[in-house]
Amino acid sequence: MKTNYLLPHKYKIVGWVLLILGVISGLVFFNQDFESDILRVDVFAIYNGEDFINKEGGFFKIIENNSILDEMIALSIIFGGLIVGFTREKVEDEFIYKLRNDSLVWAIVLNYSILIFTIVFIYEFTFFNVLVYNMFTPLLFFIFRFNFLKYRS
């Protein structure tokens, strides 16, 4: 089966390491109030909105970021998930292709079903937390479903 969009199989372990480290770090980071001056850096922002504290909003600014740890965790989850989800299997045939497509459709439908539920029943800052998690859930649902179906068959 010719699949040009898939990475070589050798990258799967790197993807799993990034994904697992990102998810574990994300859970720890979310449940604890971690702040360190070591991770306080100046970053380039394409847009920095004006808010209560920062009266100097605008485009293309260098701003101080209190902790780049959350960005590093998010990138680890996204890159790891993309690598795990879109690397070839050792045997990449029509059956694996069908499992991959079915899992992707299932993940998107489940993700948007959950999002619709939260739009209707969850409000204020809790809804914002759901949206943050919603960045990662389609990829995680896809990986879980694909690997579950693959190992079940």
Salt bridges, closest charged atoms under 4 A:
ASP37 OD1 - ARG40 NE 3.42
GLU64 OE2 - ARG40 NH1 3.10
GLU89 OE2 - LYS12 NZ 3.00
GLU89 OE1 - LYS150 NZ 2.65
GLU92 OE1 - ARG100 NH2 3.08
ASP102 OD2 - LYS98 NZ 2.71
